[in-house]
Amino acid sequence: MASDEEEEELAQLRAQRSQRTGVADLRGLQQKQKHAKTAAASYFEEPVSRPSTTQRAVVGLDMDEDDEDAPAIVDDLNADGDENADLQHGSLRAEFPMAFGQQESKIESLESVHAARLRSGSEAGTSAPQLAQPTAAAPARSQPGSDDGDDADASAPGVSSSGLGEEDLQLDPYMLPVSHEVALEGQGKVVTAIDVDHSGSRLLAGSRDYGLRMFDFNGMKSDMRSFRRIEPSDGHPVHAVSLSPTGDAFLVATGSSQIKVYDRDGKERGVSLAGDMYIRDLRNTKGHISPCTHAQWHPTDRYTGMTSSEDGSIRVWDTWNVLQKTVIKPQLAKPGRIAVTACAYNHDGGLIGGGMFDGTLQIWDVKGKFGTAASTGVVMPPKPQMIAKQDWRYVSGGGRVMRNAHEPSTEITSLAFASNGHSLASRGADETLKLWDLRKLKAPVHAFSGLPTIHSETACCFSPDESLILTGTSAQRNGPGGALLFFDVNKLQLVRRIGTVGSVVAVHWHARLNQIFMGTGDKSGGCVRGLYDPTLSERGVLLCAARKPRAKDSLDFEAPLVIHTPHALPMFKEAKQIRKRKSERDHDDAVKYHKPEVGSSAATLGRGAAGLIGKTGGTLLTQYILKNHGMLKNPAEEDIRAAILRHEAHADEFAAHTAAYNKTQPKKIFAEEEKEEVEEGS
C-alpha cells in the first residue's frame, strides 16, 4: 500500500512539473532534441515561409495538427484565448529590430554563381573550337557544410568529370579548364609573380606596387579578398616568389640585392646579406651586389633555394639560416659582367638553368659537385660554420652552353623544365617562345614568334600532362590587348588564345586543382585572374565561389572616441583645431598674415625667420657659434647709414680723383640746386 501511495504522489508531482515546464518525461526531452537537430541541419537552407500562430488562427487552420518543423511551445501566454495576447506580442516585438530572428543565407546557389562567371564565347584571335558543356547528367556532388572553413568540394551540382562523353572530347581534346573566370582582389600595378602551394590551399601574388598579397581559398569569401599584404622591400617591385615543397615558407626576390624568407603566415624569418660591391670576384662576396631578377625554391629540399641577379651570378642559399651556400658564375664569351635574368630547377633539382641578358642559355649539372666538405670527424660543427667552411663548385658539362639562344641584348624572361628530363622552354624579350631538347642544344626544336612582351617577368610553364606550353603576351598601345596562349608540344602549333584586357605576365597551372592563374595588369592596375571549369577543376576558387561575404550593417560604424579633460595639465592638453572662419579673417589681414607687396621679389619666397619673407635665422652650427662669440652679426640688426658715415673723416684719403684736382681744385664745388620755374598765371 505504501508503494502505491508513493507512485501516485510521484505521478502528481510529474503532472505539476508538466504544467509548469511543458516537459513531462524523458520522451518529451528527446522530442525537443530532435527538433533542435532538425533546425540546425536546415540552417543553410532557404527558410520556408510559414504562417504565424495568429495567422493560422485567423485563416482557420487546425492548430492541433502535427507540424514537426514548428517550434515546440513550452508555455503559451494567455492560452485561454485572452484578447490581449496580440497586444502583448506586438509590444514585445517592438522592442527588437526588424531583422531580429532572420537567418541570412551564407551560401549562394552554385548554378547562379558559375553562370555569372562564365566566360564569353568570343575570344580574340582564335579559331579553335569552344568548350562544349557536358550534356550527360551525373550524380551531384555534396553541398558544402555549414562551417565556413569546410574543405568540401564545391563543384557544380549535377555534373562530374566522369560524365564527359566522347563527343565532348572530340570538341575539345585538350579539356582546358577555361570555361569560367574569376578575378581576385586587385592590386595597384601589374602582377608579376604567382605561386601556389602543393596542396592548392594558398596563393601568393606579387606586383610592381611593392606589395605581396596572400590568398587562402579555405577561408576566403566570394569577394576574393586577401587575408594579408606585406611589402618585402620598400620601393622595390616584386620580381619572383616561390613556395617551399612543404608549403611552410616562401622566398621573395625583389629589386633589392637582398632576398627575404617568410613563413606560411607572412612573418619574416630572415634576410640575406648584401655583398661587397667593391670586391671584383663574385665568389668572395656573401651575397648579391645588384638587384635580384628571379628566385626559386628547390623542388625537393626544403632548406635550399636559388636566386639570380644582375651582378652576373646565380647563388644557392641555405633558406633555414639564410646564408649563402654556393656561387655559380656563368661562362662568358668576353670579360665583363652580364646580368642573369632567369633561373630554374628541373623536376628533381639535378639541373639548374640560367638565361643571360646577352641571349645565352646555360645548364649546370648540380649532381656532379666537387669541393671540400666541412665535416670534421664525428662531431659536426654548427650549421652556419659548416656552410662557411665548405667550398662546393658546380661546373657546366660539355655542350651545356648555347650562345645566341635568343637575340643579343634581349633578356630571357623565363625558363621551364619538363619532367621528362630533356625538354626545356625559354621565353625571351625578342617576342619568341622556344622549345629545346637538352640532348641537343645546338638549335631549338621549334620557335614560336610574334609574341610581344614589355615585361621582364613574362613567364612560361608546362601543363600538368606536359602536352601544352603556356605563356602570356603584353597589350600593345594601338593593337590588341594581352592574351594567354596555349601551344601544343607535339604538333608545334597554337591551339588556344584567351584574350584579356591588360598584359599577361605571370602564369601558373596547378596540377592538383586543375586551375590556371595568370597575373594581369596595365597602367591603371592589376589583378590575379583564375580560370577554371566546374566539371574539371576541384577545390581552389570553387571553395569560396559561393560563400557570401558578411553584409555591411550601419550599426558596425563606431564614431572616434574623444575624451574631454578640462582640468588636465598644460603639457597634456591637445591644441584645438582653428576654426575656418578665423583662419579666413587672418588670411584677409595682410599685415597679420605677413603678405608682401605685389610685385616684390620676396612675394615668390617662403616664410623665414620671425615670420618674415625671404629671411633665414642662420640655423647652421657654425653660424650659431660665431654669433654667440660676437664674430657674426645679424644683418637685420646692422645700421647701414652709420656704417657709411664712420668713414667721413677719412674721405680725403680715399678720394677717387687724381692728384691734379688737389692743386687745381682743392675745394670741392658741388652742383647748385635747380629751382623749379614757376609758370605765369599760377
C-alpha positions in Angstrom: 0.0 0.0 0.0 2.8 2.4 0.8 4.4 1.8 -2.6 1.1 2.6 -4.4 0.8 5.8 -2.5 4.3 6.8 -3.3 3.7 6.1 -7.0 0.6 8.2 -7.0 2.4 11.0 -5.3 5.2 10.8 -7.8 2.7 10.9 -10.7 1.1 14.0 -9.2 4.5 15.7 -8.9 5.2 14.9 -12.6 1.9 16.3 -13.7 2.6 19.5 -11.8 6.0 19.8 -13.4 4.5 19.2 -16.8 2.1 22.1 -16.3 4.9 24.4 -15.3 7.6 23.5 -17.8 5.9 21.6 -20.6 8.3 18.7 -20.2 6.7 15.7 -18.5 9.2 12.9 -19.1 12.3 11.8 -20.9 10.4 11.2 -24.1 9.5 14.9 -24.3 13.1 15.9 -23.9 14.2 13.6 -26.7 11.5 15.1 -28.9 12.8 18.6 -28.2 16.3 17.5 -29.1 15.1 16.0 -32.3 13.5 19.3 -33.3 16.7 21.2 -32.4 18.8 18.9 -34.6 16.4 19.4 -37.5 16.6 23.1 -37.1 20.4 23.0 -37.0 20.6 20.8 -40.2 18.4 23.2 -42.1 20.4 26.3 -41.0 21.9 26.9 -44.5 18.7 26.1 -46.4 16.3 28.8 -47.5 13.8 29.4 -44.8 10.3 28.2 -45.7 7.6 30.9 -45.2 5.1 29.6 -42.6 2.1 31.4 -41.2 2.4 32.6 -37.6 0.3 31.3 -34.8 -2.1 34.3 -35.1 -2.3 34.0 -38.9 -3.1 30.3 -38.6 -5.9 31.1 -36.2 -7.3 33.8 -38.5 -7.2 31.6 -41.6 -8.8 28.8 -39.7 -6.0 26.2 -39.9 -6.1 23.3 -37.5 -3.9 24.2 -34.6 -3.7 20.7 -33.3 -2.2 19.1 -36.5 1.2 17.6 -36.1 3.8 20.0 -37.5 7.3 18.6 -37.0 9.0 21.7 -38.2 7.1 24.1 -36.0 8.8 25.1 -32.7 7.6 23.5 -29.6 5.5 25.7 -27.4 6.6 25.4 -23.8 4.3 27.8 -22.1 1.9 29.8 -24.3 0.9 33.1 -22.7 -2.8 33.6 -22.4 -3.5 30.1 -23.5 -7.2 30.6 -22.7 -7.6 32.9 -25.7 -7.2 36.2 -24.0 -7.8 39.2 -26.4 -4.7 41.0 -25.0 -2.4 38.3 -26.4 -1.8 40.1 -29.7 -1.1 43.3 -27.9 1.4 41.7 -25.7 3.2 40.0 -28.6 3.2 43.3 -30.5 4.7 45.3 -27.7 7.4 42.6 -27.2 8.1 42.6 -30.9 8.5 46.4 -31.0 11.5 46.1 -28.6 13.6 44.3 -31.2 14.9 45.4 -34.6 13.1 44.4 -37.8 15.9 42.0 -38.8 15.8 40.2 -35.4 15.4 36.4 -35.9 16.0 36.4 -39.6 18.7 34.0 -40.7 20.8 35.1 -43.6 21.7 32.6 -46.2 25.5 32.3 -46.2 25.9 30.2 -49.4 24.6 31.2 -52.8 23.3 28.9 -55.4 26.2 27.3 -57.2 24.4 27.3 -60.5 23.9 31.1 -60.4 27.5 31.7 -59.2 29.1 29.8 -62.1 26.6 31.2 -64.6 27.7 34.7 -63.6 31.4 33.8 -64.1 31.0 32.0 -67.4 33.4 33.4 -70.0 32.0 34.8 -73.2 32.3 32.6 -76.3 34.2 35.2 -78.3 38.0 35.0 -77.7 40.4 37.3 -79.5 42.3 35.8 -82.4 41.4 32.1 -82.1 39.9 29.6 -84.4 39.9 26.7 -82.0 36.6 25.2 -81.1 34.9 26.4 -78.0 34.5 24.2 -74.9 31.2 22.3 -75.0 29.2 21.9 -71.9 28.6 18.3 -71.0 25.1 17.1 -71.5 25.3 13.9 -69.6 23.8 14.2 -66.1 25.9 12.7 -63.4 25.2 12.4 -59.7 25.5 15.8 -58.0 28.4 16.4 -55.6 27.7 17.1 -52.0 27.0 20.7 -51.0 29.4 22.4 -48.6 28.6 22.1 -44.9 27.5 24.8 -42.5 31.1 25.5 -41.5 32.7 28.4 -43.4 36.1 26.7 -43.2 34.9 23.4 -44.6 37.1 21.9 -47.3 34.2 20.1 -49.0 34.1 20.1 -52.8 32.1 23.0 -54.3 31.8 21.8 -57.9 28.7 22.4 -59.9 25.9 20.0 -58.9 24.5 17.6 -61.5 27.8 17.4 -63.5 31.0 15.5 -62.9 34.1 14.8 -64.8 33.1 11.2 -65.2 30.1 12.2 -67.2 32.1 13.6 -70.1 31.4 11.8 -73.3 33.3 11.1 -76.5 31.5 13.9 -78.2 32.9 16.4 -75.7 36.4 15.0 -76.1 36.2 15.5 -79.8 35.1 19.1 -79.5 37.9 19.9 -77.1 40.6 17.2 -76.9 42.7 19.1 -74.5 40.0 19.6 -71.9 41.2 23.0 -70.9 39.7 24.4 -67.6 39.0 27.8 -69.1 35.2 28.0 -69.3 34.8 30.2 -66.2 36.9 33.1 -64.9 37.2 34.8 -61.5 39.2 37.9 -60.6 40.9 38.0 -57.2 41.4 41.2 -55.2 43.0 43.8 -57.4 46.4 45.4 -56.8 47.9 48.8 -57.7 50.0 47.7 -60.6 50.6 44.7 -62.9 51.0 41.3 -61.1 54.5 39.9 -61.9 54.8 36.8 -59.7 52.4 34.0 -58.8 52.9 30.7 -56.9 50.5 28.2 -55.3 51.5 25.7 -52.6 51.5 22.0 -53.3 48.1 21.4 -51.6 46.4 24.2 -53.5 45.1 26.0 -50.5 47.2 29.2 -50.5 48.2 31.5 -53.4 50.8 34.2 -53.3 50.8 37.2 -55.8 53.5 39.9 -56.0 53.2 43.0 -58.1 55.0 46.2 -59.0 53.3 48.2 -56.4 55.9 46.8 -54.0 53.4 44.5 -52.3 52.7 40.8 -52.0 49.2 39.5 -51.3 48.4 36.2 -49.6 45.1 34.4 -50.5 43.6 31.5 -48.6 41.0 29.6 -50.5 39.7 27.7 -47.5 38.8 30.9 -45.6 38.1 33.3 -48.4 34.7 34.6 -49.4 33.2 35.2 -52.8 34.7 38.8 -52.8 38.1 37.1 -53.2 39.9 39.3 -50.8 43.4 38.5 -49.5 43.9 38.0 -45.8 47.4 39.7 -45.7 49.5 42.1 -47.6 53.2 42.6 -47.0 56.0 44.7 -48.5 59.2 42.7 -48.7 61.3 45.7 -49.6 60.2 49.3 -49.6 60.4 50.9 -53.0 61.3 47.7 -54.9 58.9 45.7 -57.1 58.4 42.0 -56.5 60.1 40.0 -59.3 59.6 36.4 -58.1 58.0 34.4 -55.3 58.5 30.7 -54.6 57.0 28.4 -52.0 58.9 25.6 -50.4 58.0 22.0 -51.3 56.2 21.6 -47.9 54.5 25.0 -48.1 55.7 26.2 -44.7 57.8 29.1 -46.1 58.3 31.1 -49.2 61.2 33.0 -50.8 60.8 36.5 -52.3 63.1 38.3 -54.8 62.7 42.0 -55.3 64.6 44.8 -57.0 66.8 44.8 -53.9 70.1 42.9 -53.7 68.8 41.1 -50.6 66.3 38.3 -50.6 63.8 37.6 -47.8 62.4 34.3 -46.4 58.9 34.3 -44.8 56.9 31.6 -43.0 53.5 30.5 -44.2 51.7 33.3 -42.3 53.8 36.1 -43.8 56.1 36.5 -40.8 59.7 37.3 -41.8 62.2 34.6 -41.0 65.4 36.2 -42.2 67.1 38.4 -44.8 70.2 37.6 -46.7 73.5 39.6 -46.5 74.3 42.2 -49.1 77.6 41.6 -50.9 80.5 44.0 -51.0 80.3 45.9 -54.3 84.0 46.8 -54.2 85.1 43.2 -54.5 85.5 42.2 -58.1 85.5 38.5 -57.7 81.8 37.5 -57.1 82.8 34.2 -55.4 84.3 36.1 -52.5 81.1 38.1 -51.7 78.5 36.9 -49.2 75.5 38.0 -51.3 74.3 39.8 -54.4 75.6 43.2 -55.1 72.9 44.1 -57.7 69.2 43.8 -57.9 67.8 40.2 -58.0 65.9 39.1 -61.1 64.5 35.7 -60.2 64.2 33.1 -57.3 63.1 29.5 -57.0 62.9 27.1 -54.1 64.5 23.7 -54.6 61.8 21.2 -55.7 62.7 18.5 -53.1 65.0 20.1 -50.5 63.1 22.3 -48.1 66.3 24.0 -46.9 67.7 25.1 -50.3 66.8 28.0 -52.6 68.3 29.7 -55.6 68.4 33.3 -56.9 69.8 35.1 -59.9 70.9 38.7 -60.1 72.1 41.5 -62.4 75.6 41.1 -61.0 76.0 38.1 -63.3 75.8 35.3 -60.7 73.5 32.6 -59.5 73.6 31.8 -55.8 72.3 28.8 -53.9 71.1 29.6 -50.4 70.5 27.8 -47.1 67.0 29.0 -46.5 66.9 28.0 -42.9 69.8 30.3 -41.8 69.5 32.5 -44.9 73.2 32.0 -45.7 74.9 31.5 -49.0 76.0 28.0 -50.0 77.4 28.3 -53.5 78.1 30.8 -56.2 77.6 29.8 -59.8 79.4 32.0 -62.2 78.3 31.6 -65.9 80.8 31.2 -68.7 81.1 34.5 -70.7 82.2 35.0 -74.2 84.2 38.0 -73.2 85.4 39.5 -69.9 82.9 41.6 -68.0 79.6 41.2 -66.2 76.4 40.1 -67.9 73.1 40.0 -65.9 71.4 36.7 -65.3 67.8 37.4 -66.0 66.2 34.0 -65.3 67.0 30.7 -63.5 65.1 27.5 -62.9 65.4 24.0 -61.4 64.3 20.9 -63.2 61.8 18.5 -61.6 64.2 16.8 -59.2 66.7 19.6 -58.7 69.5 17.9 -60.5 69.8 20.6 -63.2 70.0 24.4 -63.0 69.2 26.6 -66.0 70.2 30.2 -66.4 69.3 32.8 -69.0 71.6 35.7 -69.7 71.0 39.2 -70.9 73.1 38.6 -74.0 70.8 35.8 -75.1 72.9 32.9 -73.8 71.4 29.8 -72.3 73.4 27.7 -69.9 72.7 24.5 -68.0 74.6 23.3 -64.9 74.5 19.7 -63.6 74.4 20.1 -59.8 74.7 16.4 -59.2 78.4 16.5 -60.2 79.5 18.9 -57.5 83.0 18.7 -56.1 85.0 20.5 -53.4 85.8 20.4 -49.7 83.3 19.3 -47.1 83.0 20.9 -43.7 82.6 17.8 -41.6 85.3 17.3 -39.0 85.4 13.9 -37.5 82.4 12.5 -35.6 81.1 15.8 -34.1 79.6 18.1 -36.7 80.2 21.8 -36.3 77.2 24.3 -36.1 75.5 24.6 -39.4 76.4 28.3 -40.1 80.1 27.4 -39.6 79.7 24.3 -41.8 78.2 26.4 -44.6 81.0 29.0 -44.3 83.7 26.3 -44.4 82.5 24.1 -47.2 83.6 25.1 -50.7 81.4 23.5 -53.4 81.7 24.2 -57.1 79.2 23.5 -59.9 80.6 23.2 -63.4 78.9 23.0 -66.7 79.3 19.9 -68.8 80.2 19.8 -72.4 77.6 21.1 -74.8 75.6 22.8 -72.0 76.2 26.4 -73.2 74.1 27.7 -76.1 75.2 31.1 -77.4 72.7 33.3 -79.1 69.8 31.2 -77.9 67.8 34.5 -78.1 68.7 37.7 -79.7 71.6 39.5 -78.0 70.8 42.5 -75.8 67.3 41.0 -75.1 66.8 39.3 -71.8 65.5 35.8 -71.3 62.4 36.3 -69.1 61.6 32.8 -68.0 62.7 29.1 -68.1 60.7 26.0 -67.6 61.9 22.4 -67.4 59.7 19.4 -68.3 59.6 16.3 -66.0 60.6 14.1 -68.9 64.2 15.2 -68.3 65.0 16.5 -71.8 62.6 19.3 -72.7 63.1 23.0 -71.9 61.1 26.0 -72.7 62.5 29.6 -72.8 60.7 32.8 -73.1 62.5 35.9 -74.4 62.0 39.6 -74.8 62.7 39.1 -78.5 59.0 38.1 -78.8 59.7 34.4 -79.1 59.0 31.2 -77.2 61.5 28.4 -77.9 61.3 24.7 -77.2 64.7 23.0 -76.6 66.0 19.4 -76.3 68.7 19.2 -73.7 70.2 16.3 -75.6 70.9 18.6 -78.5 71.3 22.3 -77.6 72.7 23.4 -81.0 69.3 24.5 -82.2 65.8 24.8 -80.8 63.2 22.2 -81.6 60.8 25.0 -82.6 60.5 28.7 -82.1 57.1 30.4 -81.7 57.4 34.1 -82.8 55.2 37.1 -82.8 54.7 37.1 -79.0 55.1 40.8 -77.9 56.1 41.4 -74.3 57.3 44.5 -72.5 57.7 43.0 -69.0 60.9 41.3 -67.9 59.0 38.8 -65.7 56.8 37.3 -68.5 56.6 33.6 -67.6 56.0 30.3 -69.4 55.1 26.9 -68.0 54.1 23.4 -69.0 50.6 21.9 -68.5 50.3 19.1 -65.9 50.5 16.4 -68.6 53.2 18.4 -70.4 51.4 18.4 -73.7 51.0 22.2 -73.8 53.1 25.2 -73.1 51.6 28.4 -71.7 52.8 31.9 -72.0 51.4 35.4 -72.0 51.6 38.4 -74.2 51.6 42.1 -73.5 49.0 44.6 -74.6 50.0 47.0 -77.4 49.2 50.7 -77.4 47.5 50.7 -80.8 46.9 47.0 -81.1 45.0 44.2 -79.4 45.2 43.5 -75.7 47.2 40.8 -74.0 46.4 37.1 -74.2 47.1 33.8 -72.7 48.4 31.4 -75.4 48.4 27.6 -75.4 50.9 25.8 -77.7 50.9 22.0 -78.5 54.3 20.5 -77.8 53.8 17.6 -80.3 52.1 19.5 -83.1 54.1 22.6 -82.5 51.2 25.0 -83.2 48.9 27.4 -81.4 45.7 25.7 -80.1 44.1 28.3 -78.0 44.2 32.0 -77.3 42.3 33.7 -74.4 42.2 37.4 -74.6 42.4 39.8 -71.6 42.1 43.5 -71.1 45.7 44.1 -69.9 49.0 42.3 -70.3 49.5 38.7 -69.1 52.8 38.4 -67.2 52.7 35.6 -64.6 51.3 32.2 -65.5 50.7 29.1 -63.2 48.8 25.9 -63.9 48.2 24.0 -60.7 48.1 20.2 -61.3 46.0 19.2 -58.3 43.4 22.0 -58.7 43.4 21.9 -62.5 43.1 25.7 -62.4 45.1 28.3 -64.3 46.1 31.5 -62.6 47.6 34.4 -64.5 48.9 37.8 -63.4 47.5 40.6 -65.5 47.5 44.4 -65.4 48.1 47.6 -67.2 48.8 51.2 -66.3 45.5 51.5 -64.3 46.1 48.5 -62.1 46.4 44.7 -62.0 44.9 41.6 -60.5 45.1 37.8 -60.5 42.6 36.0 -62.7 41.7 32.4 -62.2 40.4 30.1 -65.0 38.5 27.0 -64.0 35.8 24.6 -65.1 33.3 23.3 -62.6 33.3 19.9 -64.3 37.1 19.6 -64.5 38.5 21.6 -61.6 38.3 21.0 -57.9 38.8 22.9 -54.7 40.7 26.2 -55.1 38.3 29.0 -56.2 35.4 26.6 -56.1 35.6 26.5 -52.3 35.0 30.2 -52.0 32.9 31.0 -55.1 29.6 30.5 -53.3 30.4 31.9 -49.9 28.7 35.2 -49.4 30.6 37.9 -47.5 29.2 39.4 -44.4 26.7 42.1 -45.2 27.6 45.6 -44.1 25.5 47.0 -41.3 25.0 50.6 -40.3 25.4 49.6 -36.6 29.0 48.5 -37.4 30.1 52.1 -37.5 31.7 53.4 -34.4 32.5 57.1 -34.0 36.0 58.0 -32.8 36.2 58.2 -29.1 37.0 61.7 -27.7 37.9 62.2 -24.1 37.5 65.7 -22.7 39.7 66.6 -19.8 39.3 70.3 -19.0 41.4 70.0 -15.8 44.4 68.3 -17.4 47.9 69.7 -17.0 49.1 72.1 -19.8 51.6 69.6 -21.1 48.9 67.0 -21.7 46.4 69.3 -23.3 45.8 69.0 -27.0 45.6 72.1 -29.2 42.1 72.7 -30.5 41.6 73.0 -34.2 41.5 76.5 -35.6 38.1 77.4 -37.0 37.8 78.0 -40.6 36.3 81.5 -40.3 39.1 82.7 -38.1 41.7 81.5 -40.5 39.9 83.2 -43.3 39.9 86.5 -41.4 43.6 86.2 -40.7 44.3 85.5 -44.4 42.4 88.6 -45.4 44.5 90.7 -43.0 47.7 91.4 -45.0 49.7 92.8 -42.0 48.8 89.9 -39.7 49.4 87.3 -42.4 52.8 89.0 -43.5 51.6 89.3 -47.0 54.3 91.0 -49.2 53.6 93.8 -51.6 52.5 92.9 -55.0 55.4 92.9 -57.5 58.2 92.5 -54.9 60.7 89.7 -55.3 60.0 88.5 -51.8 56.5 87.5 -52.8 57.8 84.5 -54.5 59.8 83.3 -51.5 58.6 81.3 -48.5 58.4 82.4 -44.9 61.6 82.7 -43.0 62.8 83.8 -39.5 60.4 85.8 -37.3 57.7 85.3 -39.9 59.5 87.5 -42.5 59.6 86.5 -46.1 63.0 85.8 -47.6 64.8 85.7 -44.3 66.6 82.9 -42.6 67.7 82.6 -39.0 71.1 81.0 -39.6 70.4 77.5 -38.3 73.9 76.2 -39.1 76.1 75.2 -36.2 79.0 77.4 -37.5 76.7 80.4 -37.6 75.4 79.7 -34.1 79.0 79.6 -32.6 80.2 82.7 -34.4 77.1 84.6 -33.4 77.5 83.7 -29.7 81.1 84.8 -29.7 80.3 88.2 -31.3 82.1 87.3 -34.5 79.0 87.2 -36.6 76.3 89.9 -36.6 72.8 89.7 -37.8 72.5 91.7 -41.0 69.0 92.7 -40.0 70.3 94.5 -36.8 73.1 96.4 -38.6 72.7 100.2 -39.2 73.8 100.8 -42.8 73.9 104.6 -42.6 76.1 104.6 -39.5 78.5 102.2 -41.2 78.9 104.5 -44.1 79.3 107.8 -42.1 82.1 106.4 -40.0 84.4 106.8 -42.9 83.6 110.5 -43.4 86.7 111.8 -41.6 89.0 109.9 -43.9 87.2 110.8 -47.1 90.2 112.8 -48.4 92.5 109.7 -48.1 90.2 107.6 -50.1 89.3 110.2 -52.8 88.7 108.7 -56.2 90.1 111.7 -58.0 93.6 112.1 -59.3 96.3 114.3 -57.7 95.7 117.1 -60.2 92.5 118.0 -58.5 94.3 118.6 -55.2 96.2 121.5 -56.8 93.7 123.0 -59.3 90.5 122.5 -57.3 91.4 122.0 -53.6 87.9 123.0 -52.6 85.1 120.8 -53.7 82.5 122.5 -55.8 79.1 120.9 -55.8 76.4 121.4 -58.3 73.8 124.0 -57.4 70.3 123.0 -56.8 68.0 123.7 -59.6 65.0 125.7 -58.8 61.7 124.9 -60.4 60.4 127.5 -62.7 57.1 129.0 -61.8 54.7 129.2 -64.6 53.0 132.5 -65.2 49.4 132.8 -64.2 49.7 130.2 -61.5 
